[in-house]
């Protein structure tokens, strides 16, 4: 199978103030055609991007009028959504004038998700936070709610559309920055000798992984420390894993058969990474350096293997379940007519780095593997929501 490699000499237009366009091509069983893909301009608009240091307390935005709030999830039955729901409810509890309406779980059905939003509007919701799994299919319903006077804030996954026309604001994490951060750490950790890296994404064609690989390729193309690092992916194409540990294990087993040397694995899922780690161990191959987002099981995998394989180093960015808090603050502030100075798009911080004594991976054996320790919830709350 032909497998074009990325090098800094083949970098596409740099990610700066312009939109980066990427073209994918068929790459056999380890990648899917991505077609033409453009990074959403919101991730390149520095006027919307900021850091967690710019967050303000919820108490500053509560206002005085009673405000009915609700969270509408496109799908709610996974650890991330359960954690985010608990964070939403915790944040709402900081305002005595907030009335919490029933949680809505779209159960992966776009029509149910649409119906849930309409039902919440009929119940008189004032501030509505939405995880728009159904994407652009939700835009007419979001616009209908917005035009009815509801402060509507989709978060994490952009549904498309336009803020101020279809909804109040979109709140998300800067996935371009995630890719850049992972690539920068990878290059610095591999050192001047460099090596071979792979990027494992999620479901085929998902915008998050496509935007992350845009950031990775831009960093590899711009950063002199990356001169000797080769990305084995087809340019612009994440290697699909479905964010599923079992599928990731199969995919990585195939990559290990294909490539005799893999020095770095860049991923956007700590949970799915557990399958990839198992593939390396079963193949008798040394664990490479590894990037992900934080999850308890990934930190515990590091704790279990690092002493036997000191070359196994890891870095994670926050899994940002707390992003729902920012979305709620934006929605409540708008409903109360209060200016919220916080950014809409957030550069997610690195929360674990095995090479940094102050950011050692945190493994809590008393919590499930899927627990997100970078959440703002207490250990007791985390134990309760994962029952």
Secondary structure, DSSP 8 states (H G I E B T S, - for coil): -----B-GGG--S-SSSS--EEE----GGG-----EEE--GGGT-TTTEE-GGG---GGGT--SS-EEEEEEES---SHHHHHHHHHHHHHHTT-TTEEE---EE-TT-HHHHHHHHHHHHHTT-SEEEEE-TTGGGGHHHHHHHHHTT-EEEEESS---S-BTTTBSEEEEE-HHHHHHHHHHHHHHHH-TT-EEEEEE-SSTT-HHHHHHHHHHHHHHHH-GGGTTEEE-S-TT--B--TT-HHHHHHHHHHHHHH-S---EEEES-HHHHHHHHHHHHHHT----EEEEE--HHHHHHHHHHTTT-TT--EEEE---TTHHHHHHHHHHHHHHT----S-SEE---EEEETTSGGG-----TTS-TT--TTSSS-HHHHHHHT-
